Amino acid sequence: MEVERVQPLDENLENGSRPRFKWKKLSMVVSGIQGVGLLLCLVYICLHLYPSPVKYPPIQSLRAQVTRCENGRLFISPPRNEYQTMEVKNNSIAITCDGLYLIYAKGSFFQEVKINLHFRKGRSPISMPMMNNGQRVDFTVVASLAYKDIVYLTVDAPDTSCEDLQINDGELIVVHLTPGRFCAHRSHSSAVNQVPL
């Protein structure tokens, strides 16, 4: 007769506990993966639930020197070493964004002059008030401008030709005050200064 041999208790426990230990370990790994997946889903939902902030183009601005007079217009020259977000073309500042603009002009002349600010086609220019017997200007205005408008200065000197005017500390600053409205994209951002038409 054959006698079945019974395994000792220690061996029986080792063999029985091993499969349970593997299942517990596998269950913990699966739970960890599910937790990471749930966390990634929550992050994805939160990122797409809140809209990204609106990105506006840089504020349109230009600071330029007014150095001389050519053909009745004051010559606008942006500094070469400063980044400008507006373009000077034909001694005019091209407006590419709709909105309110701050326009500031200052300068001293050695002769009596009258300066006009032009900024809208078909509209009369603004005659800038002069100080010191018509020899100094320090003028600020806020104007509503639109795409394709141009800003430029004309001068009238009763006793001197335009080309013979002497200008000291001439400066023109234009700043867009209401970003976020319609803006036309420019093909390049370099400033070009040409002889006026």
C-alpha positions as protocol buffer text, in pm:
chain_id: "A"
residue {
  index: 1
  type: MET
  ca { x: 0 y: 0 z: 0 }
}
residue {
  index: 2
  type: GLU
  ca { x: 115 y: 334 z: -79 }
}
residue {
  index: 3
  type: VAL
  ca { x: 126 y: 598 z: 178 }
}
residue {
  index: 4
  type: GLU
  ca { x: 75 y: 952 z: 81 }
}
residue {
  index: 5
  type: ARG
  ca { x: 331 y: 1167 z: 211 }
}
residue {
  index: 6
  type: VAL
  ca { x: 209 y: 1484 z: 376 }
}
residue {
  index: 7
  type: GLN
  ca { x: 413 y: 1793 z: 332 }
}
residue {
  index: 8
  type: PRO
  ca { x: 535 y: 1965 z: 638 }
}
residue {
  index: 9
  type: LEU
  ca { x: 341 y: 2274 z: 741 }
}
residue {
  index: 10
  type: ASP
  ca { x: 626 y: 2516 z: 662 }
}
residue {
  index: 11
  type: GLU
  ca { x: 649 y: 2405 z: 299 }
}
residue {
  index: 12
  type: ASN
  ca { x: 271 y: 2416 z: 262 }
}
residue {
  index: 13
  type: LEU
  ca { x: 256 y: 2780 z: 380 }
}
residue {
  index: 14
  type: GLU
  ca { x: 531 y: 2890 z: 145 }
}
residue {
  index: 15
  type: ASN
  ca { x: 364 y: 2735 z: -158 }
}
residue {
  index: 16
  type: GLY
  ca { x: 20 y: 2877 z: -67 }
}
residue {
  index: 17
  type: SER
  ca { x: 132 y: 3232 z: 15 }
}
residue {
  index: 18
  type: ARG
  ca { x: 333 y: 3290 z: -302 }
}
residue {
  index: 19
  type: PRO
  ca { x: 38 y: 3316 z: -542 }
}
residue {
  index: 20
  type: ARG
  ca { x: -147 y: 3547 z: -304 }
}
residue {
  index: 21
  type: PHE
  ca { x: 158 y: 3772 z: -279 }
}
residue {
  index: 22
  type: LYS
  ca { x: 186 y: 3794 z: -660 }
}
residue {
  index: 23
  type: TRP
  ca { x: -182 y: 3887 z: -691 }
}
residue {
  index: 24
  type: LYS
  ca { x: -148 y: 4160 z: -426 }
}
residue {
  index: 25
  type: LYS
  ca { x: 158 y: 4301 z: -597 }
}
residue {
  index: 26
  type: LEU
  ca { x: -10 y: 4295 z: -939 }
}
residue {
  index: 27
  type: SER
  ca { x: -323 y: 4458 z: -794 }
}
residue {
  index: 28
  type: MET
  ca { x: -113 y: 4741 z: -642 }
}
residue {
  index: 29
  type: VAL
  ca { x: 67 y: 4803 z: -974 }
}
residue {
  index: 30
  type: VAL
  ca { x: -264 y: 4813 z: -1165 }
}
residue {
  index: 31
  type: SER
  ca { x: -413 y: 5052 z: -906 }
}
residue {
  index: 32
  type: GLY
  ca { x: -109 y: 5280 z: -936 }
}
residue {
  index: 33
  type: ILE
  ca { x: -137 y: 5289 z: -1317 }
}
residue {
  index: 34
  type: GLN
  ca { x: -509 y: 5367 z: -1292 }
}
residue {
  index: 35
  type: GLY
  ca { x: -436 y: 5648 z: -1044 }
}
residue {
  index: 36
  type: VAL
  ca { x: -174 y: 5801 z: -1274 }
}
residue {
  index: 37
  type: GLY
  ca { x: -414 y: 5772 z: -1570 }
}
residue {
  index: 38
  type: LEU
  ca { x: -691 y: 5942 z: -1372 }
}
residue {
  index: 39
  type: LEU
  ca { x: -454 y: 6221 z: -1268 }
}
residue {
  index: 40
  type: LEU
  ca { x: -347 y: 6277 z: -1631 }
}
residue {
  index: 41
  type: CYS
  ca { x: -712 y: 6288 z: -1740 }
}
residue {
  index: 42
  type: LEU
  ca { x: -790 y: 6550 z: -1474 }
}
residue {
  index: 43
  type: VAL
  ca { x: -492 y: 6763 z: -1577 }
}
residue {
  index: 44
  type: TYR
  ca { x: -597 y: 6742 z: -1944 }
}
residue {
  index: 45
  type: ILE
  ca { x: -956 y: 6839 z: -1863 }
}
residue {
  index: 46
  type: CYS
  ca { x: -848 y: 7129 z: -1640 }
}
residue {
  index: 47
  type: LEU
  ca { x: -611 y: 7266 z: -1904 }
}
residue {
  index: 48
  type: HIS
  ca { x: -882 y: 7261 z: -2170 }
}
residue {
  index: 49
  type: LEU
  ca { x: -1159 y: 7380 z: -1941 }
}
residue {
  index: 50
  type: TYR
  ca { x: -998 y: 7719 z: -1877 }
}
residue {
  index: 51
  type: PRO
  ca { x: -937 y: 7927 z: -2192 }
}
residue {
  index: 52
  type: SER
  ca { x: -584 y: 8039 z: -2256 }
}
residue {
  index: 53
  type: PRO
  ca { x: -522 y: 8412 z: -2200 }
}
residue {
  index: 54
  type: VAL
  ca { x: -568 y: 8633 z: -2504 }
}
residue {
  index: 55
  type: LYS
  ca { x: -237 y: 8722 z: -2661 }
}
residue {
  index: 56
  type: TYR
  ca { x: -228 y: 9077 z: -2791 }
}
residue {
  index: 57
  type: PRO
  ca { x: 35 y: 9200 z: -3032 }
}
residue {
  index: 58
  type: PRO
  ca { x: 295 y: 9433 z: -2886 }
}
residue {
  index: 59
  type: ILE
  ca { x: 171 y: 9785 z: -2818 }
}
residue {
  index: 60
  type: GLN
  ca { x: 213 y: 9997 z: -3128 }
}
residue {
  index: 61
  type: SER
  ca { x: 447 y: 10285 z: -3055 }
}
residue {
  index: 62
  type: LEU
  ca { x: 708 y: 10501 z: -3220 }
}
residue {
  index: 63
  type: ARG
  ca { x: 950 y: 10757 z: -3088 }
}
residue {
  index: 64
  type: ALA
  ca { x: 1119 y: 10956 z: -3363 }
}
residue {
  index: 65
  type: GLN
  ca { x: 1339 y: 11260 z: -3401 }
}
residue {
  index: 66
  type: VAL
  ca { x: 1220 y: 11555 z: -3607 }
}
residue {
  index: 67
  type: THR
  ca { x: 1543 y: 11681 z: -3760 }
}
residue {
  index: 68
  type: ARG
  ca { x: 1470 y: 11897 z: -4063 }
}
residue {
  index: 69
  type: CYS
  ca { x: 1210 y: 12007 z: -4317 }
}
residue {
  index: 70
  type: GLU
  ca { x: 1167 y: 11868 z: -4670 }
}
residue {
  index: 71
  type: ASN
  ca { x: 903 y: 11981 z: -4920 }
}
residue {
  index: 72
  type: GLY
  ca { x: 685 y: 12137 z: -4651 }
}
residue {
  index: 73
  type: ARG
  ca { x: 693 y: 11830 z: -4422 }
}
residue {
  index: 74
  type: LEU
  ca { x: 895 y: 11781 z: -4109 }
}
residue {
  index: 75
  type: PHE
  ca { x: 1140 y: 11492 z: -4153 }
}
residue {
  index: 76
  type: ILE
  ca { x: 1064 y: 11202 z: -3913 }
}
residue {
  index: 77
  type: SER
  ca { x: 1366 y: 10986 z: -3832 }
}
residue {
  index: 78
  type: PRO
  ca { x: 1333 y: 10687 z: -3593 }
}
residue {
  index: 79
  type: PRO
  ca { x: 1648 y: 10600 z: -3397 }
}
residue {
  index: 80
  type: ARG
  ca { x: 1843 y: 10317 z: -3560 }
}
residue {
  index: 81
  type: ASN
  ca { x: 1936 y: 10139 z: -3236 }
}
residue {
  index: 82
  type: GLU
  ca { x: 1584 y: 10118 z: -3086 }
}
residue {
  index: 83
  type: TYR
  ca { x: 1315 y: 9865 z: -3175 }
}
residue {
  index: 84
  type: GLN
  ca { x: 1002 y: 10038 z: -3304 }
}
residue {
  index: 85
  type: THR
  ca { x: 666 y: 9868 z: -3359 }
}
residue {
  index: 86
  type: MET
  ca { x: 541 y: 10125 z: -3610 }
}
residue {
  index: 87
  type: GLU
  ca { x: 677 y: 10209 z: -3952 }
}
residue {
  index: 88
  type: VAL
  ca { x: 790 y: 10542 z: -4095 }
}
residue {
  index: 89
  type: LYS
  ca { x: 741 y: 10572 z: -4469 }
}
residue {
  index: 90
  type: ASN
  ca { x: 759 y: 10890 z: -4678 }
}
residue {
  index: 91
  type: ASN
  ca { x: 794 y: 11099 z: -4360 }
}
residue {
  index: 92
  type: SER
  ca { x: 463 y: 10961 z: -4236 }
}
residue {
  index: 93
  type: ILE
  ca { x: 379 y: 10714 z: -3962 }
}
residue {
  index: 94
  type: ALA
  ca { x: 161 y: 10435 z: -4099 }
}
residue {
  index: 95
  type: ILE
  ca { x: -124 y: 10328 z: -3869 }
}
residue {
  index: 96
  type: THR
  ca { x: -187 y: 9951 z: -3872 }
}
residue {
  index: 97
  type: CYS
  ca { x: -423 y: 9913 z: -3573 }
}
residue {
  index: 98
  type: ASP
  ca { x: -760 y: 10075 z: -3502 }
}
residue {
  index: 99
  type: GLY
  ca { x: -799 y: 10261 z: -3173 }
}
residue {
  index: 100
  type: LEU
  ca { x: -703 y: 10564 z: -2970 }
}
residue {
  index: 101
  type: TYR
  ca { x: -352 y: 10705 z: -3011 }
}
residue {
  index: 102
  type: LEU
  ca { x: -153 y: 10950 z: -2804 }
}
residue {
  index: 103
  type: ILE
  ca { x: 37 y: 11188 z: -3032 }
}
residue {
  index: 104
  type: TYR
  ca { x: 304 y: 11409 z: -2875 }
}
residue {
  index: 105
  type: ALA
  ca { x: 520 y: 11662 z: -3059 }
}
residue {
  index: 106
  type: LYS
  ca { x: 784 y: 11896 z: -2924 }
}
residue {
  index: 107
  type: GLY
  ca { x: 1066 y: 12105 z: -3061 }
}
residue {
  index: 108
  type: SER
  ca { x: 1229 y: 12445 z: -3080 }
}
residue {
  index: 109
  type: PHE
  ca { x: 1281 y: 12651 z: -3393 }
}
residue {
  index: 110
  type: PHE
  ca { x: 1507 y: 12948 z: -3457 }
}
residue {
  index: 111
  type: GLN
  ca { x: 1234 y: 13105 z: -3671 }
}
residue {
  index: 112
  type: GLU
  ca { x: 863 y: 13167 z: -3630 }
}
residue {
  index: 113
  type: VAL
  ca { x: 670 y: 12867 z: -3766 }
}
residue {
  index: 114
  type: LYS
  ca { x: 322 y: 12719 z: -3786 }
}
residue {
  index: 115
  type: ILE
  ca { x: 295 y: 12341 z: -3755 }
}
residue {
  index: 116
  type: ASN
  ca { x: -1 y: 12129 z: -3862 }
}
residue {
  index: 117
  type: LEU
  ca { x: -69 y: 11772 z: -3753 }
}
residue {
  index: 118
  type: HIS
  ca { x: -228 y: 11555 z: -4023 }
}
residue {
  index: 119
  type: PHE
  ca { x: -372 y: 11219 z: -3923 }
}
residue {
  index: 120
  type: ARG
  ca { x: -687 y: 11144 z: -4123 }
}
residue {
  index: 121
  type: LYS
  ca { x: -739 y: 11158 z: -4497 }
}
residue {
  index: 122
  type: GLY
  ca { x: -1011 y: 11403 z: -4593 }
}
residue {
  index: 123
  type: ARG
  ca { x: -1003 y: 11583 z: -4258 }
}
residue {
  index: 124
  type: SER
  ca { x: -856 y: 11922 z: -4181 }
}
residue {
  index: 125
  type: PRO
  ca { x: -523 y: 11912 z: -3998 }
}
residue {
  index: 126
  type: ILE
  ca { x: -486 y: 12032 z: -3640 }
}
residue {
  index: 127
  type: SER
  ca { x: -292 y: 12355 z: -3608 }
}
residue {
  index: 128
  type: MET
  ca { x: -57 y: 12314 z: -3313 }
}
residue {
  index: 129
  type: PRO
  ca { x: -45 y: 12603 z: -3067 }
}
residue {
  index: 130
  type: MET
  ca { x: 301 y: 12760 z: -3060 }
}
residue {
  index: 131
  type: MET
  ca { x: 486 y: 12923 z: -2769 }
}
residue {
  index: 132
  type: ASN
  ca { x: 765 y: 13182 z: -2752 }
}
residue {
  index: 133
  type: ASN
  ca { x: 649 y: 13388 z: -3049 }
}
residue {
  index: 134
  type: GLY
  ca { x: 590 y: 13081 z: -3265 }
}
residue {
  index: 135
  type: GLN
  ca { x: 931 y: 12930 z: -3199 }
}
residue {
  index: 136
  type: ARG
  ca { x: 847 y: 12643 z: -2961 }
}
residue {
  index: 137
  type: VAL
  ca { x: 596 y: 12359 z: -2976 }
}
residue {
  index: 138
  type: ASP
  ca { x: 495 y: 12122 z: -2696 }
}
residue {
  index: 139
  type: PHE
  ca { x: 170 y: 11957 z: -2802 }
}
residue {
  index: 140
  type: THR
  ca { x: -24 y: 11646 z: -2696 }
}
residue {
  index: 141
  type: VAL
  ca { x: -346 y: 11508 z: -2842 }
}
residue {
  index: 142
  type: VAL
  ca { x: -542 y: 11182 z: -2825 }
}
residue {
  index: 143
  type: ALA
  ca { x: -697 y: 11087 z: -3159 }
}
residue {
  index: 144
  type: SER
  ca { x: -907 y: 10799 z: -3287 }
}
residue {
  index: 145
  type: LEU
  ca { x: -716 y: 10646 z: -3578 }
}
residue {
  index: 146
  type: ALA
  ca { x: -784 y: 10352 z: -3805 }
}
residue {
  index: 147
  type: TYR
  ca { x: -596 y: 10116 z: -4034 }
}
residue {
  index: 148
  type: LYS
  ca { x: -436 y: 10298 z: -4329 }
}
residue {
  index: 149
  type: ASP
  ca { x: -439 y: 10639 z: -4160 }
}
residue {
  index: 150
  type: ILE
  ca { x: -108 y: 10824 z: -4166 }
}
residue {
  index: 151
  type: VAL
  ca { x: 38 y: 11074 z: -3921 }
}
residue {
  index: 152
  type: TYR
  ca { x: 268 y: 11350 z: -4044 }
}
residue {
  index: 153
  type: LEU
  ca { x: 362 y: 11710 z: -3970 }
}
residue {
  index: 154
  type: THR
  ca { x: 363 y: 12002 z: -4212 }
}
residue {
  index: 155
  type: VAL
  ca { x: 527 y: 12334 z: -4142 }
}
residue {
  index: 156
  type: ASP
  ca { x: 483 y: 12687 z: -4268 }
}
residue {
  index: 157
  type: ALA
  ca { x: 751 y: 12947 z: -4198 }
}
residue {
  index: 158
  type: PRO
  ca { x: 657 y: 13292 z: -4328 }
}
residue {
  index: 159
  type: ASP
  ca { x: 1013 y: 13430 z: -4333 }
}
residue {
  index: 160
  type: THR
  ca { x: 1216 y: 13118 z: -4420 }
}
residue {
  index: 161
  type: SER
  ca { x: 1204 y: 12837 z: -4673 }
}
residue {
  index: 162
  type: CYS
  ca { x: 1128 y: 12491 z: -4541 }
}
residue {
  index: 163
  type: GLU
  ca { x: 1475 y: 12357 z: -4622 }
}
residue {
  index: 164
  type: ASP
  ca { x: 1643 y: 12644 z: -4428 }
}
residue {
  index: 165
  type: LEU
  ca { x: 1452 y: 12585 z: -4102 }
}
residue {
  index: 166
  type: GLN
  ca { x: 1668 y: 12508 z: -3801 }
}
residue {
  index: 167
  type: ILE
  ca { x: 1511 y: 12262 z: -3556 }
}
residue {
  index: 168
  type: ASN
  ca { x: 1636 y: 12183 z: -3206 }
}
residue {
  index: 169
  type: ASP
  ca { x: 1517 y: 11890 z: -2989 }
}
residue {
  index: 170
  type: GLY
  ca { x: 1241 y: 11792 z: -3231 }
}
residue {
  index: 171
  type: GLU
  ca { x: 1056 y: 11479 z: -3129 }
}
residue {
  index: 172
  type: LEU
  ca { x: 736 y: 11298 z: -3230 }
}
residue {
  index: 173
  type: ILE
  ca { x: 589 y: 11017 z: -3020 }
}
residue {
  index: 174
  type: VAL
  ca { x: 288 y: 10807 z: -3122 }
}
residue {
  index: 175
  type: VAL
  ca { x: 149 y: 10540 z: -2885 }
}
residue {
  index: 176
  type: HIS
  ca { x: -150 y: 10311 z: -2938 }
}
residue {
  index: 177
  type: LEU
  ca { x: -359 y: 10335 z: -2620 }
}
residue {
  index: 178
  type: THR
  ca { x: -624 y: 10067 z: -2688 }
}
residue {
  index: 179
  type: PRO
  ca { x: -462 y: 9738 z: -2801 }
}
residue {
  index: 180
  type: GLY
  ca { x: -677 y: 9438 z: -2882 }
}
residue {
  index: 181
  type: ARG
  ca { x: -875 y: 9591 z: -3166 }
}
residue {
  index: 182
  type: PHE
  ca { x: -830 y: 9525 z: -3539 }
}
residue {
  index: 183
  type: CYS
  ca { x: -465 y: 9517 z: -3649 }
}
residue {
  index: 184
  type: ALA
  ca { x: -331 y: 9452 z: -3997 }
}
residue {
  index: 185
  type: HIS
  ca { x: -24 y: 9233 z: -4012 }
}
residue {
  index: 186
  type: ARG
  ca { x: 289 y: 9388 z: -4154 }
}
residue {
  index: 187
  type: SER
  ca { x: 525 y: 9197 z: -4377 }
}
residue {
  index: 188
  type: HIS
  ca { x: 831 y: 9338 z: -4202 }
}
residue {
  index: 189
  type: SER
  ca { x: 911 y: 9555 z: -3901 }
}
residue {
  index: 190
  type: SER
  ca { x: 1194 y: 9774 z: -4027 }
}
residue {
  index: 191
  type: ALA
  ca { x: 1154 y: 10148 z: -4045 }
}
residue {
  index: 192
  type: VAL
  ca { x: 1189 y: 10300 z: -4389 }
}
residue {
  index: 193
  type: ASN
  ca { x: 1232 y: 10671 z: -4448 }
}
residue {
  index: 194
  type: GLN
  ca { x: 1203 y: 10804 z: -4801 }
}
residue {
  index: 195
  type: VAL
  ca { x: 1171 y: 11141 z: -4965 }
}
residue {
  index: 196
  type: PRO
  ca { x: 814 y: 11271 z: -4928 }
}
residue {
  index: 197
  type: LEU
  ca { x: 581 y: 11264 z: -5228 }
}
